[in-house]
Amino acid sequence: MNIPQSSFPRIVIIGGGFGGIALAKKLANKDVQVVLLDKHNYHNFQPLLYQVSTGGLEPDSIAYPIRKVLQGYPNFYFRLAEVVQIDPKHKIISSSIGDISYDYLVVATGSETNYFGNKNIEENSMAMKTIPQSLNLRSLILENFEQALLTDDLHERDALMNFVIVGGGPTGVELAGALAEIKKGILPKDYPDLDTRRAQINLVQGGDRLLPAMSKIASSKAEKFLEKLGVNVWKDIRVTDYDGKHITTDTDISFEAITLVWAAGVQAVRIEGLDVDELLTRGNRLKVNAYNQVIGHEAIFAIGDVAQMETEAYPEGHPMMAQPAIQQGQNLGQNLVRLLDGKPLRPFTYKDKGSMATVGRNKAVADLKRIKFQGVFAWFVWMFVHLFFLIGFRNRVVVFINWVYNYVRFDREARLIIRPFKKQYQSVKNKVADSIAAD
Amino acid sequence: MNIPQSSFPRIVIIGGGFGGIALAKKLANKDVQVVLLDKHNYHNFQPLLYQVSTGGLEPDSIAYPIRKVLQGYPNFYFRLAEVVQIDPKHKIISSSIGDISYDYLVVATGSETNYFGNKNIEENSMAMKTIPQSLNLRSLILENFEQALLTDDLHERDALMNFVIVGGGPTGVELAGALAEIKKGILPKDYPDLDTRRAQINLVQGGDRLLPAMSKIASSKAEKFLEKLGVNVWKDIRVTDYDGKHITTDTDISFEAITLVWAAGVQAVRIEGLDVDELLTRGNRLKVNAYNQVIGHEAIFAIGDVAQMETEAYPEGHPMMAQPAIQQGQNLGQNLVRLLDGKPLRPFTYKDKGSMATVGRNKAVADLKRIKFQGVFAWFVWMFVHLFFLIGFRNRVVVFINWVYNYVRFDREARLIIRPFKKQYQSVKNKVADSIAAD
């Protein structure tokens, strides 16, 4: 890996997400050698992926080069690599670019879509956890309408214009709201020769309310907002199968849709080598102690989505969101320094800053520590909080400009099929050349 | 194709480039039915593609949805389709979405990279004529440096950091300049553990000067600018072969490079059905008369790169650039209306607004009608001209913001490998899912 041996202990961080980046920043200019590994060369701001899928933001504005985050820190080494296995015994990890030894290892690999073992759904549905996935969804949505123009078969056309989103968490709610606004504000103008009133957005939630992690008032308000926007909200329904067109559920309700977005669950990204049963929870998360130390592994830590710290307040571990990851990264950063200084470690305590979800224009719900509110103000708070946590000044400005433009013009201009998703829209001529340009 | 029959004559435009869009705008609300076909759903601003390849601009800011250009015009129909063949006898074209009849046909298919029949170069080199191609190049450049970090073989490392650009036209000059600035300003910060001084940018020109279409003073000044930036400029050298690493030329000079960007020539995109020998020129362009009417085809017109109008001033046809395409599109739009009104057509006269090329920060060359100038002022003029011709208010603002940021910060932040180009950087796990997301 060509990383020089240093007199400082080597801390290897796997993953440049919220947790990994927060940790890395805390280790800047400390007496440690930091090696950050990620399979992408950028940090990606997942909470805004749904806006990429719906043409509201350009993908590059919510991504930030990891090397730029680490610029100027002499003790930092970034490598573009996919970690395959951990060997705790010899303190070595094996990766796509070879083996690397560590003194301390921090697993911050985050989470991936969880299909709960349903292969059909995994193969035929769309996910929205990465930028390429979000761009694929953007292409598919636009291709569906281009194709709907070509068919005289009304059932086919309706299936092309039917968007079924499974999962009533923030991702599902925000995507459903954005699609509803596109249906209302953009489709009639872009497709005057298509009856886009027939387009449908169906949000399917297994539980008895949307945004189950939030307050009841937030849930019911979000539902009201969505219904106002014309989204069909289905509760207490679990999707059981999908063949690319027919969606079956555990009730007698079924859907015909070319597009199913699966936002019904996530699981921690698992790395081989540590998967001792007592360590892994149902969601593949690693059990950690109050210092994010993986149980039974002195030198291995886990933070963020991949870590399950069971506390009184959170018996199932902290929510798999940005905040716990950031705070755990910061706390671990300080603890690693204390550890090397021989000082006692400080247990992690989660400061819940509350949670928010936006449904659409002037429509958001917010549960803050002391106050819960919904509507226009919540929507503005949501925007400024997201701008604040977005990494990079240029990104903030560009995202802000886009939001202002979209708000004033009721528009989302990135309606571009840059990399066609459906085979029939891929140029035969360039297929060979560009088909390798995947992720 | 589900396009309603109308009492108005149907004008089919193939291609939503500069020419096609300019023509379509002139036909707004006229007594014609306009059908615009393009294999992409967006217009792309080719002059700025090199900034996408070098991370200076986000791809979405130089693309614009064609449907938005046509919004609000009741007589417009856009279809996402690749035209396969023209049948002039029956006035029908066949496309990827079926046949369509026309009363008048306008071929505005533009140009593509010309490899002059060299299959090795075509297979192993990078082109920069489309957004996906430019993004592939962006990925490859970044992947090269990530890989250079991993090898101890100095020859291999040098080959990874050697960028050979073939073709001394605007594209080659602008790309070379941008890469040189990245080498100077960004690489040392991003790759402190790599000796990026060894990175090389070689610009190979077959002729005896760069920018042969511009004035001698522009050529020599551009060359001075490039050499000041550390670009190796090679003249009177023709690249003869490339196997992916070894570049041979018609001299005893050769290069070892993993990246060869082929900007040495373009040819008109050819559509079957019209390719009668006397119609086609060396560059596949269709011979047209002063009204852009394809010789021998009353109802078929060609504009822009694909049209060769031989005049005294331009015996080989007009330059294959945006301006002739835009002006021919506008003139043809007016002529088609006159034609339908039974009025005589007006011959096309090209108003040469001059040409410009930018080499880098504060460095550009401009040949305007009455005045030729180089340096800072030319650079500002270049920027404002390009902002002006960029389609879309939001695009202009976002591009402007990026330029200001890049200028003030000596930075280019879109250093993102969103879709890895090299196989080894493509996630095995997502390969199946994402490899279809090509162009």
Interface residues (C-beta under 8 A of the other chain):
Chain A: M1 N2 I3 P4 K39 H40 N41 Y42 E58 P59 D60 S61 A63 Y64 P65 R67 K68 Q71 G72 P74 Y77 R79 L80 E82 S96 I97 G98 T130 I131 P132 Q133 L135 N136 S139 L142 E143 E146 L149 L150 T151 D152 K189 D190 Y191 P192 D193 G392 F393 R394 N395 V397 V398 I401 N402 Y405 R409 D411 E413 A414 R415 L416 I417 I418 R419 P420 F421 K423 Q424 Y425 Q426 S427 V428 N430 K431 A433 D434 S435 I436 A437 A438 D439
Chain B: M1 N2 I3 P4 K39 H40 N41 Y42 E58 P59 D60 S61 A63 Y64 P65 R67 K68 Q71 G72 P74 Y77 R79 L80 E82 S96 I97 G98 T130 I131 P132 Q133 L135 N136 S139 L142 E143 E146 L149 L150 T151 D152 K189 D190 Y191 P192 D193 G392 F393 R394 N395 V397 V398 I401 N402 Y405 R409 D411 E413 A414 R415 L416 I417 I418 R419 P420 F421 K423 Q424 Y425 Q426 S427 V428 N430 K431 A433 D434 S435 I436 A437 A438 D439
